[in-house]
Amino acid sequence: MNNYLEITRTGKNEWWRYLLSLSTILTIWFVIGSIPIMLLLGYVMLDGDPATNFTATGFTGISVLLDFSATMLTFLPFITATLLAVRFIHARPLNTLITSAPHIRWNRLLAGAGAWFALAVLISFIEAMLYPGRYVLTFQPLLLFFYFLLAVILIPIQTSAEELFFRGYLLQWMGLKLKNKWILSFINGVLFFLPHMLNPEMAVNGILMALAYFAFGFFACYVTLQDNGLELALGMHAANNLFSALFANYTVTALPSPALFTIQTLDPAYGFVASTIAMIIFYGIFFGRNPQPSPILE
């Protein structure tokens, strides 16, 4: 028995509740969540500055801090709607969306973040050694300092919003009928990929980037089921995005940032292979000696 899936039954699970909650979450995400971007778009259109513009790849000519803040704030209504739907439509305690344990396992979350961050450092170091000149130092102390203050608050909101919806709400909903972890992880990986289809990275190599997004969603779901809770996935996802935003970001990205290093070439093949190896190592760190789901009291 997977306690993380079974704990869903402590709430109200009639079909109409899921129809109501899903439509509410998506409406709030797409409508209210778009307000920060629409406000920024209005500012760019009316500021009279020909240097500012909005294209298919995002905003140009505006402060990266403003662009980042508007993008990240779109996830605040998203995470709020998911939490409210679970609490009031499904009448479940909010911690059941995260863990089957009596309390959120913060040590597990921090361990997942630390392990994935270390693996991200290793991946980047090896890439820099294999491809000299690909990593260019773009250190802007003052800008990076203010960006850091925003990132450590807003990026965990963004990643938690995605995890709570995909590996929390949707996974537990599917778990009412499906119990096979491989099938659940496959479906979850596909669902996680879909919102990322319009990311500018997809233009570099659609197939490999699609596989990368799918693999991340698949793995985060599998780890969640294996660990009987969302804590590892929450930590892993936040560490992944914080590392990219603050330390090594690409020139082609959905999340521009004044990172310490800028990677001149987005190499989907290296990224996919390296991240797959990192996932295997991550799994070995937490489940190598005990492949069974972790106890709920851990």
Residue pairs with C-beta under 8 A, 6 or more apart in sequence:
2 175
2 179
2 181
2 225
2 228
2 293
3 100
3 228
3 293
3 296
4 99
4 100
4 172
4 175
4 224
4 225
4 228
4 229
4 230
5 171
5 172
5 175
5 176
5 179
5 225
6 100
6 175
7 96
7 100
7 172
8 92
8 96
8 172
8 173
8 175
8 176
9 176
10 92
10 93
10 96
11 86
11 90
11 91
11 92
11 96
12 89
12 90
12 91
12 92
13 90
13 176
17 89
17 90
18 173
20 89
21 85
21 86
21 89
21 90
21 169
24 81
24 85
24 89
25 78
25 81
25 82
25 85
25 165
25 169
28 77
28 78
28 80
28 81
29 74
29 77
29 78
29 81
32 77
33 74
33 75
33 76
33 77
33 78
34 74
36 69
36 70
36 71
36 73
36 74
37 70
37 71
37 74
39 70
40 59
40 62
40 66
40 67
40 70
41 54
44 52
44 53
44 54
44 59
44 61
44 62
45 54
49 61
51 60
51 61
52 59
52 60
52 61
52 62
53 59
53 60
53 61
54 60
56 200
57 200
57 252
58 67
58 200
58 254
58 256
59 67
64 143
64 147
64 256
64 257
64 258
65 143
65 146
65 147
65 150
67 256
68 147
68 150
68 151
68 154
68 255
68 256
68 257
69 150
69 154
71 255
72 150
72 154
72 155
72 157
72 158
73 154
75 154
75 157
75 158
75 161
75 162
76 157
76 161
78 161
78 165
79 157
79 160
79 161
79 164
79 165
82 97
82 161
82 164
82 165
82 168
82 169
83 94
83 97
83 164
85 169
86 92
86 94
86 96
86 97
86 168
86 169
87 93
87 94
95 103
95 104
97 164
97 168
97 169
97 172
97 230
98 104
98 164
98 168
98 229
98 230
98 231
98 234
99 105
99 228
99 229
99 230
99 231
99 296
100 228
100 229
100 296
101 228
101 229
101 296
101 297
101 298
102 296
102 297
104 231
105 229
105 231
105 298
106 231
108 227
108 229
108 231
108 232
108 235
108 298
109 231
109 232
109 234
109 235
110 235
111 232
111 235
111 286
112 231
112 232
112 233
112 234
112 235
112 236
112 239
112 282
112 286
113 235
113 236
113 238
113 239
114 235
114 239
115 236
115 282
115 285
115 286
116 235
116 236
116 239
116 240
116 278
116 282
117 239
117 242
117 243
119 278
119 281
119 282
120 239
120 240
120 243
120 244
120 247
120 248
120 278
121 243
121 247
122 278
123 274
123 275
123 278
124 135
124 243
124 247
124 248
124 261
126 274
127 134
127 135
127 263
127 267
127 270
127 274
128 134
128 135
130 270
131 265
131 267
133 264
134 263
134 264
134 265
134 267
135 248
135 261
135 262
135 263
135 264
136 261
136 262
136 263
136 264
137 260
137 261
138 258
138 259
138 260
138 261
138 262
139 260
140 258
143 258
144 246
144 258
144 259
144 260
147 245
147 246
147 257
147 258
148 246
151 242
151 245
151 246
151 257
152 242
155 238
155 241
155 242
155 245
156 238
156 242
158 241
159 234
159 237
159 238
159 240
159 241
160 234
160 237
160 238
162 192
162 237
163 220
163 230
163 233
163 234
163 237
164 230
166 188
166 191
166 192
166 217
166 220
166 221
167 188
167 220
167 221
167 224
167 230
167 233
168 230
170 188
170 191
171 184
171 188
171 221
171 224
171 225
174 184
174 187
174 188
175 184
178 184
178 187
181 222
181 225
181 226
182 222
184 221
184 225
185 218
185 219
185 221
185 222
185 225
186 218
188 217
188 218
188 220
188 221
189 214
189 215
189 216
189 217
189 218
189 219
189 221
190 214
190 217
191 217
192 213
192 214
192 216
192 217
192 218
192 220
192 221
193 210
193 213
193 214
193 217
196 202
196 213
196 254
197 210
199 209
199 254
200 252
200 253
200 254
201 209
201 250
201 252
201 253
201 254
201 266
201 268
202 209
202 210
203 252
204 252
204 266
204 268
205 268
205 269
208 268
208 269
208 271
208 272
209 268
211 272
212 268
212 271
212 272
212 275
215 272
215 275
215 276
215 279
216 240
216 275
219 279
219 282
219 283
220 233
220 236
220 237
221 233
223 232
223 233
223 236
223 282
223 283
223 286
224 230
224 232
224 233
225 293
226 283
226 287
226 291
226 293
226 294
227 286
227 287
227 293
227 294
228 293
228 294
228 295
228 296
229 294
229 296
232 286
236 282
241 255
244 250
244 253
244 255
244 257
244 259
245 255
245 257
245 259
246 257
246 259
246 260
247 259
247 260
247 261
248 259
248 260
248 261
248 262
248 263
249 255
249 256
249 257
249 259
249 261
249 262
249 263
250 262
250 263
250 266
251 262
251 263
251 264
251 266
252 266
253 266
